[in-house]
Amino acid sequence: MKSSIIIATVLFLVAAGCASGGGGVKKNACGGTAALEHAPSDECGLCGTYVCDGLDAVTCEGADANACGGCELLALAPGDTCGLCGSVACQGPEHAACEDPGANACGGCAALAGVPGTDCADCGMYQCDGNEAVECAHPNFNGCGGCEPLDHEPGTICGCSGDGQWECQTANVVACSDTNVNACGGCTALTGAPGDSCGVCGQLDCTGPETLACSDPGVNDCGSCAVLPHVPGTDCACGEGLWECSGANAVLCELTTLDGRTNARDLGTFQDTQDQIFSTYNSLFPGEDDEDWFRSYCTDEFMAYMDTRAWLQSPPGHDYDLCVYYLAHTGDGEITCVFGTPDTFEGLPGCCSRNTGTVDEHVELEPNALGSADDDGTFFYRVIYVSGTGTCTTFRLQYAF
């Protein structure tokens, strides 16, 4: 009887110990008792980390890369439409931007089979057929078998004798068979000949078949008789300059403010703890204003990381390049190009983005001031025209630190 009581007491104590969690069982990092295959916060997949899935398991969260193959959240989705006729495309694994070729010559987005206003087939000319296509418009052949309009219809009467008629000389030229006419096509003897000089800068022109008159515009604004392509004193370079006389026969675009590193437009002073993107806008025009310069000053704050970034969006149908250079406040500066290729300008180290076509530009560099505890310095942004017909539509320069 006593042994039965002892056995029962032992069983009771064992059961009580189990019920109270006795024995000090060690818990895992998720709060359970099972051995975990991976520790929470360990990396998994391309971009993910393991997180607890209940008390006794972990699962991989955020393993997939973004649509460009990187891990950062993209501001734009590749493949989305943007601009006038563009779409968003990857510019590296962590950045996507709009690639927009702009409208075609008919105002649409489709690729055209020909350029409106150019020749096609026999005597034809392309013209827009709506916004997305062209058609070859065929005028009739002239009376000589050519494509140009004739001054006179072949076979009609001409001359002074009454026996002459207009005859084809070439496919696009007719001449009167009666050679007794004057240079204006009449029968009266002329005093002078069409094209003779007269007045200050004029010449004689036919004012009818029997008369000549002097057409004289006088001297141009630069003092000669040449026809100037632009009027001196009017705007050029999208309002950043004025046309000035370059001698008596030509004009030159003189910029109101010269472009260059020494007179770069000041964007302000920043700190490398400012985590935001700033923007500025300007325009270029080939042959008048081919590059623009900007500058900003950035201070290196205590325990902060200086990472200078810049992006350039060119006008549709144009190709501009972007370079960023570093001038250390103290000591010699050096840089590491995270995005872009190394470059130097007037001894300053920098990085350039020279994508072909109308692809946006992206530069990212890490500066280092040799011999100094801080990387304070001035950053110069250079926007360079490469190709395009020319437009005063602005480009957008974005920058961050």
Rosetta blueprint (number, residue, H / E / L):
1 M L
2 K H
3 S H
4 S H
5 I H
6 I H
7 I H
8 A H
9 T H
10 V H
11 L H
12 F H
13 L H
14 V H
15 A H
16 A H
17 G H
18 C H
19 A H
20 S L
21 G L
22 G L
23 G L
24 G L
25 V L
26 K L
27 K L
28 N L
29 A L
30 C L
31 G L
32 G L
33 T L
34 A L
35 A L
36 L L
37 E L
38 H L
39 A L
40 P L
41 S L
42 D L
43 E E
44 C E
45 G L
46 L L
47 C L
48 G E
49 T E
50 Y E
51 V E
52 C E
53 D L
54 G L
55 L L
56 D L
57 A L
58 V E
59 T E
60 C E
61 E E
62 G L
63 A L
64 D L
65 A L
66 N L
67 A L
68 C L
69 G L
70 G L
71 C L
72 E L
73 L L
74 L L
75 A L
76 L L
77 A L
78 P L
79 G L
80 D L
81 T E
82 C E
83 G L
84 L L
85 C L
86 G E
87 S E
88 V E
89 A E
90 C E
91 Q L
92 G L
93 P L
94 E L
95 H L
96 A E
97 A E
98 C E
99 E E
100 D L
101 P L
102 G L
103 A L
104 N L
105 A L
106 C L
107 G L
108 G L
109 C L
110 A L
111 A L
112 L L
113 A L
114 G L
115 V L
116 P L
117 G L
118 T L
119 D E
120 C E
121 A L
122 D L
123 C L
124 G E
125 M E
126 Y E
127 Q E
128 C E
129 D L
130 G L
131 N L
132 E L
133 A L
134 V E
135 E E
136 C E
137 A E
138 H L
139 P L
140 N L
141 F L
142 N L
143 G L
144 C L
145 G L
146 G L
147 C L
148 E L
149 P L
150 L L
151 D L
152 H L
153 E L
154 P L
155 G L
156 T L
157 I E
158 C E
159 G L
160 C L
161 S L
162 G L
163 D L
164 G E
165 Q E
166 W E
167 E E
168 C E
169 Q L
170 T L
171 A L
172 N L
173 V L
174 V E
175 A E
176 C E
177 S L
178 D L
179 T L
180 N L
181 V L
182 N L
183 A L
184 C L
185 G L
186 G L
187 C L
188 T L
189 A L
190 L L
191 T L
192 G L
193 A L
194 P L
195 G L
196 D L
197 S E
198 C E
199 G L
200 V L
201 C L
202 G E
203 Q E
204 L E
205 D E
206 C E
207 T E
208 G E
209 P L
210 E L
211 T E
212 L E
213 A E
214 C E
215 S E
216 D L
217 P L
218 G L
219 V L
220 N L
221 D L
222 C L
223 G L
224 S L
225 C L
226 A L
227 V L
228 L L
229 P L
230 H L
231 V L
232 P L
233 G L
234 T L
235 D E
236 C E
237 A H
238 C H
239 G H
240 E L
241 G E
242 L E
243 W E
244 E E
245 C E
246 S L
247 G L
248 A L
249 N L
250 A L
251 V E
252 L E
253 C E
254 E E
255 L E
256 T L
257 T L
258 L L
259 D L
260 G L
261 R H
262 T H
263 N H
264 A L
265 R E
266 D E
267 L E
268 G E
269 T E
270 F E
271 Q E
272 D L
273 T L
274 Q L
275 D L
276 Q L
277 I L
278 F E
279 S E
280 T E
281 Y E
282 N E
283 S L
284 L L
285 F E
286 P L
287 G L
288 E L
289 D E
290 D L
291 E E
292 D E
293 W E
294 F E
295 R E
296 S E
297 Y E
298 C E
299 T E
300 D L
301 E L
302 F L
303 M L
304 A L
305 Y L
306 M L
307 D L
308 T E
309 R E
310 A E
311 W E
312 L E
313 Q E
314 S L
315 P L
316 P L
317 G L
318 H L
319 D E
320 Y E
321 D E
322 L E
323 C E
324 V E
325 Y E
326 Y E
327 L E
328 A E
329 H L
330 T L
331 G L
332 D E
333 G E
334 E E
335 I E
336 T E
337 C E
338 V E
339 F E
340 G L
341 T E
342 P E
343 D E
344 T E
345 F E
346 E L
347 G L
348 L E
349 P E
350 G E
351 C E
352 C E
353 S E
354 R L
355 N L
356 T L
357 G L
358 T L
359 V L
360 D L
361 E E
362 H E
363 V E
364 E E
365 L E
366 E E
367 P E
368 N E
369 A E
370 L E
371 G L
372 S L
373 A L
374 D L
375 D L
376 D L
377 G E
378 T E
379 F E
380 F E
381 Y E
382 R E
383 V E
384 I E
385 Y E
386 V E
387 S E
388 G L
389 T L
390 G L
391 T L
392 C L
393 T L
394 T L
395 F E
396 R E
397 L E
398 Q E
399 Y E
400 A E
401 F L
